[in-house]
């Protein structure tokens, strides 16, 4: 892409650019995985030298989201330090957000030993804003460094013995004006588009795009199938399914969406070694953005293209909201961003027009805007179940003419302004909330590995 003119760059973006920058497979929760990627990329510069020590610096939200979640392939273990050790000892950085796919039990044992021996140090950058990870790996008298910024796999710096490596396959090929990444430019473009334009992007989805969206659904369905069969994590999805079988609850499209989405989150948050198709940098966002729509399709008359267009719209709306809130924040993005995407997609699937879609987004925002993000963990399945059910309910309400009024709270006269208000709430109004959440989490006592 030609970055010589910002305006020209914006005009050249397409729905393909959104899917390419915002939707990707991810194995495990993306915050510890991003730490593993940084450590792995740094360790790769040492070309096989024995790893002697690792030091990590992270922003508060990376710290919060990676604090308690199980790391895939570790048989139930967690920790930012463990993620770093796993990445350095056995990760393959070329796999990006699937960096830990090759790890096995011997690597896990080595990593846990390294953590126990205090050879991994994690530093919290309390005043750092925006996604940031810096990893320094030492071995054989040499020091390698990797810095990730803005998005979970955006490696912006690689250094060996203090010298910057200017060109490397792991670094992005180009940056835009003022050093902006392609993702940042895509997000600026997305923020500038009204809802009608976002919906019109669906007209440009070709068969390649539809196949990619469908592939993403299959990734997420594998997680859902596993969670439903095994009752992984808290077993929210399996419990809901059991309640239906016991005739204590009656299954409708809302409950079907909750079961499917929660089951996938149960498996993912429990460290099951299956990738999710992420959306806007989050695997759980990807589950929320896709699976409620997939569940609803069984209750309506629709064809393949319409279903996949609905999921495409969900990814687009999710990215639009995240462009306002930032990648990580005090607001639960699964609820407010991916939830908005899901309800938009469900409304589209049920035959709603842009006015109905706008109403569904504002309905969901009024309902879930106050849901906080207190890190990734097994309990996220509860929030995803709530988001999935609310996405269906908000769509059905909108189609019946029930729209939250612009006089209500942070709701505005347009969905675009409402989503902008969510960004203001997240980035300005909840700064102290985020600090308080992190303080509570840090003060907890966890059993050592």
C-alpha positions as semicolon CSV with decimal commas, in nm:
position;residue;x (nm);y (nm);z (nm)
1;X;0,000;0,000;0,000
2;X;0,122;0,353;-0,080
3;X;0,146;0,550;0,244
4;X;0,258;0,879;0,079
5;X;-0,077;1,047;0,145
6;X;-0,296;0,973;0,447
7;X;-0,616;1,060;0,263
8;X;-0,525;0,838;-0,030
9;X;-0,431;0,556;0,207
10;X;-0,768;0,574;0,377
11;X;-0,952;0,566;0,045
12;X;-0,774;0,245;-0,057
13;X;-0,891;0,034;0,238
14;X;-1,144;-0,242;0,174
15;X;-1,331;-0,510;0,363
16;X;-1,037;-0,740;0,285
17;X;-0,809;-0,507;0,478
18;X;-1,041;-0,530;0,779
19;X;-1,048;-0,909;0,770
20;X;-0,670;-0,929;0,718
21;X;-0,578;-0,694;1,002
22;X;-0,856;-0,773;1,250
23;X;-0,930;-1,146;1,212
24;X;-0,668;-1,418;1,270
25;X;-0,628;-1,758;1,438
26;X;-0,502;-1,739;1,797
27;X;-0,406;-2,027;2,026
28;X;-0,480;-1,935;2,386
29;X;-0,565;-1,602;2,546
30;X;-0,395;-1,337;2,334
31;X;-0,232;-1,146;2,621
32;X;-0,005;-1,425;2,755
33;X;0,037;-1,543;2,397
34;X;0,163;-1,197;2,297
35;X;0,415;-1,217;2,582
36;X;0,520;-1,562;2,461
37;X;0,559;-1,421;2,110
38;X;0,782;-1,137;2,229
39;X;1,003;-1,376;2,428
40;X;1,012;-1,625;2,142
41;X;1,111;-1,360;1,887
42;X;1,387;-1,233;2,115
43;X;1,514;-1,585;2,190
44;X;1,526;-1,665;1,817
45;X;1,788;-1,393;1,774
46;X;2,020;-1,590;2,004
47;X;2,019;-1,875;1,749
48;X;1,984;-2,166;1,988
49;X;2,202;-2,041;2,273
50;X;2,089;-2,170;2,615
51;X;1,843;-1,927;2,775
52;X;1,975;-1,796;3,106
53;X;1,726;-1,525;3,198
54;X;1,413;-1,347;3,072
55;X;1,277;-1,009;3,173
56;X;0,941;-0,874;3,060
57;X;0,783;-0,528;3,078
58;X;0,409;-0,496;3,011
59;X;0,133;-0,234;3,022
60;X;-0,138;-0,267;3,291
61;X;-0,399;-0,425;3,065
62;X;-0,167;-0,693;2,931
63;X;-0,079;-0,768;3,294
64;X;-0,446;-0,778;3,396
65;X;-0,565;-0,996;3,109
66;X;-0,279;-1,244;3,131
67;X;-0,278;-1,271;3,510
68;X;-0,503;-1,571;3,575
69;X;-0,586;-1,737;3,244
70;X;-0,466;-2,093;3,172
71;X;-0,198;-2,123;2,904
72;X;-0,273;-2,390;2,640
73;X;-0,069;-2,708;2,657
74;X;0,034;-2,661;3,022
75;X;-0,221;-2,887;3,195
76;X;-0,385;-2,604;3,385
77;X;-0,100;-2,365;3,464
78;X;-0,098;-1,988;3,425
79;X;0,127;-1,685;3,470
80;X;0,292;-1,415;3,262
81;X;0,633;-1,546;3,364
82;X;0,542;-1,897;3,250
83;X;0,415;-1,761;2,917
84;X;0,746;-1,584;2,861
85;X;0,949;-1,894;2,948
86;X;0,740;-2,114;2,720
87;X;0,783;-1,873;2,433
88;X;1,158;-1,843;2,478
89;X;1,218;-2,217;2,525
90;X;0,981;-2,371;2,272
91;X;0,785;-2,108;2,081
92;X;0,802;-2,053;1,706
93;X;0,762;-1,678;1,644
94;X;0,675;-1,722;1,278
95;X;0,344;-1,875;1,396
96;X;0,251;-1,535;1,545
97;X;-0,052;-1,579;1,774
98;X;-0,014;-1,958;1,751
99;X;0,344;-1,930;1,876
100;X;0,296;-2,199;2,144
101;X;0,145;-2,461;1,914
102;X;0,469;-2,672;1,910
103;X;0,525;-2,686;2,287
104;X;0,517;-3,026;2,459
105;X;0,546;-3,156;2,814
106;X;0,929;-3,140;2,832
107;X;0,918;-2,772;2,732
108;X;0,648;-2,705;2,991
109;X;0,864;-2,874;3,258
110;X;1,169;-2,666;3,157
111;X;0,964;-2,347;3,164
112;X;0,817;-2,421;3,507
113;X;1,166;-2,495;3,640
114;X;1,292;-2,166;3,501
115;X;1,008;-1,982;3,675
116;X;1,069;-2,162;4,006
117;X;1,437;-2,071;3,989
118;X;1,342;-1,702;3,956
119;X;1,502;-1,670;3,614
120;X;1,198;-1,493;3,472
121;X;1,103;-1,145;3,588
122;X;0,784;-0,957;3,498
123;X;0,764;-0,579;3,539
124;X;0,441;-0,379;3,540
125;X;0,462;-0,039;3,368
126;X;0,187;0,124;3,573
127;X;0,162;0,447;3,374
128;X;0,200;0,294;3,029
129;X;-0,102;0,348;2,800
130;X;-0,185;0,123;2,508
131;X;-0,078;-0,232;2,438
132;X;0,294;-0,270;2,511
133;X;0,530;-0,563;2,572
134;X;0,909;-0,561;2,590
135;X;1,103;-0,885;2,632
136;X;1,476;-0,916;2,701
137;X;1,628;-1,265;2,677
138;X;1,988;-1,338;2,777
139;X;2,206;-1,637;2,699
140;X;2,569;-1,723;2,621
141;X;2,677;-1,369;2,707
142;X;2,440;-1,213;2,456
143;X;2,121;-1,011;2,495
144;X;1,822;-1,007;2,259
145;X;1,520;-0,782;2,281
146;X;1,175;-0,765;2,124
147;X;0,909;-0,494;2,158
148;X;0,543;-0,539;2,065
149;X;0,308;-0,240;2,051
150;X;-0,053;-0,150;1,959
151;X;-0,163;-0,499;1,859
152;X;-0,077;-0,840;1,997
153;X;0,157;-0,951;1,719
154;X;0,291;-0,616;1,600
155;X;0,667;-0,650;1,653
156;X;0,803;-0,297;1,620
157;X;1,160;-0,352;1,741
158;X;1,417;-0,631;1,748
159;X;1,761;-0,575;1,901
160;X;2,067;-0,794;1,944
161;X;2,329;-0,674;2,194
162;X;2,169;-0,330;2,188
163;X;2,179;-0,291;1,809
164;X;1,848;-0,248;1,626
165;X;1,785;-0,499;1,347
166;X;1,639;-0,276;1,078
167;X;1,497;-0,548;0,852
168;X;1,359;-0,877;0,974
169;X;1,077;-1,109;0,856
170;X;0,899;-1,075;1,191
171;X;0,875;-0,696;1,167
172;X;0,601;-0,521;0,962
173;X;0,707;-0,434;0,608
174;X;0,577;-0,078;0,606
175;X;0,445;0,192;0,833
176;X;0,221;0,481;0,744
177;X;0,254;0,855;0,798
178;X;0,389;0,960;1,141
179;X;0,500;0,603;1,204
180;X;0,145;0,465;1,211
181;X;0,096;0,096;1,148
182;X;-0,149;-0,033;0,889
183;X;-0,379;-0,141;1,171
184;X;-0,386;0,212;1,314
185;X;-0,472;0,352;0,972
186;X;-0,747;0,093;0,920
187;X;-0,891;0,186;1,259
188;X;-0,883;0,558;1,179
189;X;-1,069;0,479;0,857
190;X;-1,322;0,260;1,038
191;X;-1,391;0,531;1,295
192;X;-1,472;0,773;1,014
193;X;-1,739;0,552;0,854
194;X;-2,111;0,582;0,934
195;X;-2,311;0,266;0,996
196;X;-2,462;0,269;0,646
197;X;-2,112;0,256;0,496
198;X;-2,008;-0,025;0,727
199;X;-2,308;-0,228;0,611
200;X;-2,232;-0,148;0,246
201;X;-1,889;-0,310;0,287
202;X;-2,070;-0,644;0,276
203;X;-2,136;-0,589;-0,095
204;X;-1,762;-0,628;-0,157
205;X;-1,722;-0,967;0,011
206;X;-1,607;-1,217;-0,252
207;X;-1,592;-1,595;-0,231
208;X;-1,240;-1,586;-0,086
209;X;-1,363;-1,362;0,195
210;X;-1,665;-1,583;0,260
211;X;-1,447;-1,893;0,278
212;X;-1,216;-1,718;0,526
213;X;-1,513;-1,617;0,745
214;X;-1,651;-1,972;0,727
215;X;-1,311;-2,115;0,820
216;X;-1,312;-1,889;1,125
217;X;-1,650;-2,024;1,232
218;X;-1,515;-2,380;1,208
219;X;-1,221;-2,290;1,435
220;X;-1,462;-2,159;1,696
221;X;-1,708;-2,447;1,660
222;X;-1,430;-2,695;1,741
223;X;-1,377;-2,514;2,071
224;X;-1,750;-2,513;2,137
225;X;-1,781;-2,885;2,063
226;X;-1,491;-2,961;2,299
227;X;-1,631;-2,745;2,579
228;X;-1,977;-2,896;2,545
229;X;-1,847;-3,254;2,550
230;X;-1,596;-3,216;2,832
231;X;-1,743;-2,943;3,052
232;X;-1,412;-2,755;3,042
233;X;-1,342;-2,464;3,271
234;X;-1,648;-2,362;3,468
235;X;-1,863;-2,570;3,236
236;X;-2,112;-2,288;3,175
237;X;-2,212;-2,412;2,831
238;X;-2,247;-2,773;2,941
239;X;-2,446;-2,670;3,249
240;X;-2,691;-2,469;3,042
241;X;-2,727;-2,763;2,804
242;X;-2,791;-2,995;3,100
243;X;-3,058;-2,763;3,234
244;X;-3,234;-2,782;2,898
245;X;-3,214;-3,161;2,900
246;X;-3,357;-3,166;3,254
247;X;-3,641;-2,941;3,133
248;X;-3,545;-2,676;3,387
249;X;-3,487;-2,431;3,101
250;X;-3,643;-2,413;2,757
251;X;-3,414;-2,374;2,460
252;X;-3,480;-2,089;2,220
253;X;-3,244;-1,898;1,992
254;X;-3,115;-1,686;2,280
255;X;-3,027;-1,985;2,495
256;X;-2,882;-2,170;2,197
257;X;-2,650;-1,873;2,138
258;X;-2,549;-1,869;2,504
259;X;-2,474;-2,243;2,512
260;X;-2,263;-2,243;2,197
261;X;-2,065;-1,931;2,285
262;X;-2,007;-2,019;2,651
263;X;-1,897;-2,373;2,563
264;X;-1,626;-2,237;2,335
265;X;-1,509;-1,991;2,599
266;X;-1,507;-2,267;2,862
267;X;-1,264;-2,466;2,650
268;X;-1,048;-2,171;2,552
269;X;-1,015;-2,028;2,903
270;X;-0,929;-2,377;3,032
271;X;-0,623;-2,392;2,808
272;X;-0,752;-2,644;2,555
273;X;-0,496;-2,661;2,276
274;X;-0,730;-2,554;1,996
275;X;-0,704;-2,213;1,824
276;X;-0,987;-1,964;1,808
277;X;-1,049;-1,730;1,519
278;X;-0,998;-1,397;1,690
279;X;-1,165;-1,065;1,614
280;X;-1,009;-0,727;1,692
281;X;-0,716;-0,893;1,865
282;X;-0,912;-1,123;2,098
283;X;-1,011;-1,486;2,073
284;X;-1,307;-1,436;2,306
285;X;-1,417;-1,143;2,090
286;X;-1,402;-1,383;1,797
287;X;-1,621;-1,635;1,976
288;X;-1,879;-1,370;2,067
289;X;-1,873;-1,214;1,721
290;X;-1,939;-1,542;1,537
291;X;-2,106;-1,814;1,743
292;X;-2,432;-1,640;1,848
293;X;-2,504;-1,573;1,481
294;X;-2,424;-1,932;1,390
295;X;-2,664;-2,054;1,659
296;X;-2,945;-1,823;1,545
297;X;-2,923;-1,941;1,183
298;X;-3,085;-2,272;1,281
299;X;-3,404;-2,086;1,379
300;X;-3,456;-1,891;1,055
301;X;-3,471;-1,940;0,681
302;X;-3,140;-1,822;0,535
303;X;-2,874;-1,917;0,284
304;X;-2,498;-1,959;0,330
305;X;-2,404;-1,619;0,195
306;X;-2,645;-1,432;0,421
307;X;-2,513;-1,612;0,730
308;X;-2,151;-1,539;0,637
309;X;-2,234;-1,178;0,551
310;X;-2,393;-1,144;0,894
311;X;-2,075;-1,274;1,057
312;X;-1,868;-1,044;0,834
313;X;-2,077;-0,749;0,955
314;X;-2,016;-0,863;1,311
315;X;-1,638;-0,855;1,259
316;X;-1,667;-0,509;1,103
317;X;-1,877;-0,364;1,387
318;X;-1,653;-0,526;1,647
319;X;-1,349;-0,364;1,488
320;X;-1,532;-0,031;1,467
321;X;-1,611;-0,030;1,840
322;X;-1,259;-0,144;1,932
323;X;-1,118;0,140;1,724
324;X;-1,293;0,372;1,972
325;X;-1,219;0,184;2,295
326;X;-0,868;0,064;2,220
327;X;-0,742;-0,295;2,211
328;X;-0,753;-0,335;2,590
329;X;-0,950;-0,137;2,845
330;X;-1,156;-0,141;3,165
331;X;-1,469;-0,219;2,961
332;X;-1,538;-0,583;2,873
333;X;-1,484;-0,583;2,497
334;X;-1,655;-0,921;2,459
335;X;-1,973;-0,761;2,591
336;X;-1,969;-0,415;2,442
337;X;-1,764;-0,454;2,120
338;X;-1,812;-0,813;2,006
339;X;-2,161;-0,804;2,157
340;X;-2,242;-0,505;1,937
341;X;-2,102;-0,692;1,639
342;X;-2,306;-1,001;1,721
343;X;-2,635;-0,815;1,764
344;X;-2,576;-0,626;1,438
345;X;-2,509;-0,956;1,260
346;X;-2,813;-1,125;1,415
347;X;-3,038;-0,834;1,317
348;X;-2,903;-0,850;0,961
349;X;-2,959;-1,227;0,953
350;X;-3,319;-1,180;1,069
351;X;-3,389;-0,939;0,783
352;X;-3,342;-0,610;0,964
353;X;-3,239;-0,293;0,783
354;X;-2,985;-0,032;0,896
355;X;-3,240;0,131;1,127
356;X;-3,302;-0,200;1,304
357;X;-2,927;-0,266;1,321
358;X;-2,872;0,078;1,473
359;X;-3,144;0,009;1,729
360;X;-2,997;-0,329;1,820
361;X;-2,653;-0,178;1,878
362;X;-2,791;0,095;2,104
363;X;-3,011;-0,157;2,290
364;X;-2,711;-0,376;2,366
365;X;-2,494;-0,079;2,460
366;X;-2,749;0,043;2,713
367;X;-2,770;-0,307;2,859
368;X;-2,399;-0,400;2,881
369;X;-2,194;-0,079;2,880
370;X;-2,113;-0,109;3,250
371;X;-1,962;-0,459;3,231
372;X;-1,600;-0,435;3,348
373;X;-1,300;-0,631;3,226
374;X;-1,127;-0,787;3,525
375;X;-0,888;-0,996;3,323
376;X;-0,910;-1,319;3,127
377;X;-1,009;-1,625;3,331
378;X;-1,257;-1,911;3,347
379;X;-1,533;-1,670;3,454
380;X;-1,521;-1,500;3,114
381;X;-1,758;-1,774;2,996
382;X;-2,030;-1,619;3,212
383;X;-1,979;-1,282;3,044
384;X;-1,975;-1,436;2,696
385;X;-2,298;-1,622;2,775
386;X;-2,455;-1,296;2,886
387;X;-2,328;-1,110;2,579
388;X;-2,456;-1,380;2,343
389;X;-2,801;-1,384;2,499
390;X;-2,822;-1,006;2,511
391;X;-2,713;-0,984;2,147
392;X;-3,010;-1,199;2,047
393;X;-3,250;-1,010;2,274
394;X;-3,132;-0,669;2,152
395;X;-3,182;-0,774;1,791
396;X;-3,532;-0,910;1,856
397;X;-3,629;-0,596;2,046
398;X;-3,504;-0,373;1,764
399;X;-3,698;-0,572;1,506
400;X;-4,010;-0,520;1,718
401;X;-3,954;-0,145;1,724
402;X;-3,800;-0,127;2,072
403;X;-3,511;0,121;2,056
404;X;-3,339;0,282;2,353
405;X;-3,394;0,658;2,338
406;X;-3,115;0,908;2,282
407;X;-3,199;1,068;2,616
408;X;-3,083;0,754;2,800
409;X;-2,737;0,772;2,959
410;X;-2,450;0,737;2,714
411;X;-2,683;0,657;2,424
412;X;-2,680;0,921;2,151
413;X;-2,883;1,010;1,844
414;X;-2,682;0,773;1,623
415;X;-2,507;0,439;1,672
416;X;-2,184;0,600;1,554
417;X;-2,196;0,861;1,831
418;X;-2,303;0,598;2,083
419;X;-1,997;0,388;1,998
420;X;-1,781;0,699;2,025
421;X;-1,929;0,758;2,371
422;X;-1,834;0,402;2,468
423;X;-1,477;0,489;2,369
424;X;-1,484;0,803;2,584
425;X;-1,621;0,604;2,877
426;X;-1,349;0,344;2,834
427;X;-1,051;0,571;2,770
428;X;-1,137;0,862;2,998
429;X;-1,408;0,772;3,245
430;X;-1,280;0,434;3,362
431;X;-0,907;0,498;3,403
432;X;-0,928;0,486;3,782
433;X;-1,159;0,182;3,759
434;X;-0,892;-0,002;3,563
435;X;-0,628;0,084;3,822
436;X;-0,852;-0,032;4,103
437;X;-0,929;-0,362;3,929
438;X;-0,558;-0,426;3,878
439;X;-0,477;-0,333;4,238
440;X;-0,733;-0,583;4,368
441;X;-0,595;-0,854;4,141
442;X;-0,232;-0,794;4,236
443;X;-0,314;-0,811;4,607
444;X;-0,456;-1,160;4,568
445;X;-0,242;-1,452;4,677
446;X;-0,189;-1,724;4,419
447;X;-0,028;-2,062;4,473
448;X;0,320;-2,078;4,321
449;X;0,380;-2,296;4,015
